[in-house]
Amino acid sequence: MKFLIKKQKRFLKVGVANANDVMADGTIRRAHTSARIARKGGYVNATFRVVEDLGETTKQIAKQKEASRVVKYRQGGKKLPLSREPSKAYKVN
């Protein structure tokens, strides 16, 4: 599952999470944690939204899909300040 952290209309981060790893209230643990870190980092109204359910897949395929979405957003002019991936797959050529 891919999720998107955003503050109102501004995108902050794209991430991948295990949809089966949920908290007691039913929210996805990794997405919730990323949104909480964004709020602590100064993006007060940051929330997460699931943008795609990848179903049962490998981590490699999930990372490829995440990288392609990050590149697509960055080519469209979005900054994604909280996405700090070191891999070249996330960079716009």
Secondary structure as GFF3:
##gff-version 3
##sequence-region A 1 93
A	DSSP	beta_strand	2	7	.	.	.	ID=ss1
A	DSSP	beta_strand	10	16	.	.	.	ID=ss2
A	DSSP	alpha_helix	29	40	.	.	.	ID=ss3
A	DSSP	beta_strand	46	52	.	.	.	ID=ss4
A	DSSP	alpha_helix	59	75	.	.	.	ID=ss5
A	DSSP	three_ten_helix	88	90	.	.	.	ID=ss6
###
